[in-house]
Amino acid sequence: MKFAKWIGGGLGWAFGGPIGALIGYALGSMLDSAEVTVMQPGSGPRGTMGYDRTTARGDFAMSLLVLTAAVMKSDGRILKSELDYVKRFLTNQFSVAETERLMPVLKELIGKQIPLAEVCLQIRQYMPEAQRIQLLHYLFGISKADGLVHDEEIRVIGTIAGYLGIAEDFQSVKAMYWRDAAADYTILEIPATSTDEEVKKAYRKMAVKYHPDKVADLGETAQKNAKEQFQKVQEAYDSIKKKREMS
């Protein structure tokens, strides 16, 4: 199967707009337009957000690659640990064969200027909130791949979160990767001065936000990641309950 047909067949909205322009640049000579069958936004079998599961996964992959490039180059260094993390994630999320096709695209994107505002606006327009939050978790995972979360990477991820319309989730997700004394409350997106009832309400809200069904379109790996993230929410809640001696 030719690369161009593989990538075109799995995309919907991400093949147009600024993301499509970036991917087209990255493909360069690899892209044989005569071999591409592009699924336009809203075409084909309709599912969540107007695209089927296969297309949703393709759109997620392309969005992920573009944002990955923006974060990886933010501190002026491209580390092997970061590339290894990306490769493992892609292999778990998709397949070895698809990862082998995606990694060269990523390396091309790293050398390209990324118009974050435009890219994120496109993602925000089409991608459900739960999937956008998963992108945020993934980007923090890249940042921490070398054992540290660097200030410039945090700044870029925070900018991305704002453009994606999930700024309120940024501190919560950050606290799962960079813990401090207030991390338990930050994960639940509430201040330490919250009442017991407010703590319980916040926990219920986060439990809904991280329900694995929210990312069912992205496959079993994404659902597994959501379960792990919910576990962090559960641990934060249990920690607060213990400290407060809540029932």
C-alpha positions in Angstrom: 0.0 0.0 0.0 1.4 3.4 -0.9 2.0 5.9 1.8 -0.2 8.6 0.2 -3.2 6.3 -0.1 -2.8 5.1 3.6 -2.7 8.6 5.0 -5.5 10.0 2.8 -7.8 7.2 3.5 -7.6 7.7 7.2 -8.2 11.5 7.3 -11.2 13.7 7.3 -11.0 17.4 8.4 -7.3 17.2 9.2 -6.4 16.9 5.5 -7.6 20.5 5.0 -6.8 23.8 6.7 -3.4 24.6 8.3 -2.9 21.0 9.5 -3.3 19.7 6.0 -0.9 22.3 4.7 1.7 21.3 7.2 1.3 17.6 6.5 1.4 18.3 2.7 4.7 20.1 3.3 6.1 17.3 5.4 5.2 14.6 2.9 6.9 16.4 0.1 8.1 13.9 -2.5 6.4 11.1 -0.6 3.0 12.4 -1.5 1.6 11.2 -4.8 -1.6 13.1 -5.0 -3.0 10.8 -7.7 -2.9 8.0 -5.1 -4.8 9.9 -2.4 -8.5 9.3 -1.7 -9.4 12.1 0.7 -12.5 11.8 2.9 -13.8 15.3 3.2 -15.2 16.6 6.5 -18.7 15.2 7.1 -18.5 12.6 4.3 -18.8 8.9 4.7 -20.4 7.1 7.6 -21.2 9.6 10.3 -20.4 9.1 14.0 -19.2 11.3 16.8 -18.5 14.8 15.5 -19.5 13.8 12.0 -16.7 11.4 11.1 -16.2 7.7 11.6 -13.8 5.9 13.9 -11.1 5.3 11.3 -11.1 8.9 10.2 -11.2 10.1 13.8 -8.0 8.2 14.5 -6.3 9.6 11.4 -7.3 13.1 12.4 -6.0 12.5 15.9 -2.7 11.2 14.6 -2.1 14.2 12.3 -3.1 16.7 15.1 -0.8 14.8 17.5 2.2 15.0 15.1 1.8 18.7 14.5 1.5 19.6 18.2 4.3 17.1 19.0 6.7 19.0 16.7 5.8 22.3 18.3 6.5 21.0 21.8 9.7 19.1 21.0 11.4 22.1 19.3 10.2 24.6 22.0 13.4 24.3 24.2 15.7 24.2 21.2 16.6 20.6 21.7 15.4 17.4 20.0 16.2 14.6 22.5 16.4 10.8 21.7 14.3 10.2 24.9 11.5 12.3 23.4 11.7 10.6 20.1 11.6 7.2 21.8 8.6 8.3 23.8 6.8 9.4 20.7 7.6 6.2 18.9 6.4 4.0 21.8 3.2 6.0 22.1 2.4 5.8 18.3 3.2 2.1 18.3 0.8 1.5 21.2 -1.9 3.8 19.8 -1.7 2.6 16.2 0.7 -0.1 15.0 4.4 -0.7 14.2 3.7 -0.2 10.4 1.8 3.0 10.9 4.5 4.3 13.3 7.1 3.7 10.6 5.1 5.9 8.3 4.4 8.6 10.9 7.9 9.2 12.3 9.4 10.5 9.1 6.5 13.0 8.9 7.2 14.1 12.4 10.9 14.7 11.7 9.9 16.9 8.7 7.4 18.8 10.8 10.0 19.6 13.4 11.8 21.7 10.8 8.7 23.7 9.9 7.3 26.8 11.6 4.0 25.7 13.3 1.2 28.3 13.3 -0.1 27.2 16.7 -3.2 29.4 16.9 -4.5 28.3 13.5 -3.7 24.7 14.0 -5.4 24.6 17.4 -8.4 26.4 16.2 -8.9 23.7 13.5 -8.5 21.0 16.1 -10.9 22.8 18.5 -13.5 23.1 15.8 -13.7 19.4 15.1 -12.3 17.4 18.0 -14.4 16.6 21.1 -13.1 18.0 24.4 -12.2 14.5 25.8 -9.8 13.9 22.9 -8.3 17.4 23.2 -7.6 16.6 26.9 -5.9 13.4 25.8 -3.6 15.5 23.5 -2.7 17.6 26.5 -1.7 14.5 28.5 0.4 13.2 25.6 2.2 16.5 25.2 3.1 16.5 28.9 4.3 12.9 28.5 6.7 14.1 25.8 8.0 16.9 28.0 8.7 14.6 30.9 10.3 11.9 28.7 13.8 13.0 29.8 12.8 13.1 33.4 12.1 16.8 33.6 9.3 19.2 32.6 11.0 22.3 31.1 9.7 25.8 31.6 9.6 26.6 27.9 7.8 23.4 27.1 5.3 24.1 29.8 4.7 27.6 28.4 4.1 26.1 24.9 1.7 23.4 26.2 -0.1 26.1 28.2 -0.5 28.2 25.1 -1.8 25.1 23.2 -4.3 24.4 26.0 -5.6 27.9 25.7 -6.0 27.8 22.0 -7.7 24.4 22.3 -10.3 25.8 24.7 -9.2 23.6 27.6 -7.2 26.2 29.6 -9.0 25.2 32.8 -7.7 21.6 32.4 -4.1 22.7 32.0 -3.2 23.0 35.7 -5.0 19.8 36.5 -3.1 17.8 33.8 0.2 19.5 34.7 -0.2 18.5 38.4 -0.4 14.8 37.3 3.1 15.1 35.8 4.7 17.7 38.0 3.4 17.3 41.6 3.8 19.8 44.4 2.1 20.3 47.8 -1.1 21.6 46.2 -1.2 18.9 43.4 -4.2 17.0 44.8 -6.4 20.0 44.7 -5.0 21.2 41.4 -5.8 17.8 39.8 -9.4 18.2 40.9 -9.4 21.8 39.6 -10.4 23.4 43.0 -8.6 25.5 45.6 -7.4 24.1 48.9 -10.0 26.2 50.6 -12.9 24.2 49.1 -15.4 22.7 51.4 -15.8 18.9 51.7 -18.9 19.1 49.6 -17.1 21.1 46.9 -14.3 18.4 46.9 -16.9 15.7 46.4 -18.6 17.6 43.6 -15.2 18.3 41.9 -14.4 14.6 42.1 -17.7 13.6 40.4 -17.1 16.1 37.7 -13.6 14.8 37.0 -14.8 11.2 37.0 -17.2 12.1 34.1 -14.5 14.0 32.3 -12.1 11.1 32.3 -14.6 8.3 31.6 -12.9 5.9 29.0 -16.0 6.0 26.8 -15.2 9.7 26.0 -12.3 8.5 23.9 -13.7 5.3 22.6 -13.2 6.5 19.0 -9.5 6.5 19.5 -9.2 2.8 20.4 -8.2 0.6 23.4 -4.9 2.4 24.1 -6.6 5.7 24.5 -9.2 4.2 26.8 -6.4 2.6 28.8 -4.7 5.9 29.1 -8.0 7.5 30.3 -8.3 4.8 33.0 -4.8 5.6 34.2 -5.6 9.3 34.3 -8.8 8.7 36.2 -6.7 6.7 38.7 -4.6 9.8 39.3 -7.9 11.7 39.9 -8.9 8.9 42.3 -5.6 9.0 44.2 -5.8 12.8 44.6 -9.4 12.5 45.9 -8.4 9.7 48.3 -5.4 11.8 49.5 -7.6 14.8 50.3 -10.2 12.6 52.0 -7.5 11.1 54.2 -6.0 14.5 55.2 -9.4 15.9 56.0 -10.7 12.7 57.5 -13.7 12.8 55.2 -16.2 10.0 55.1 
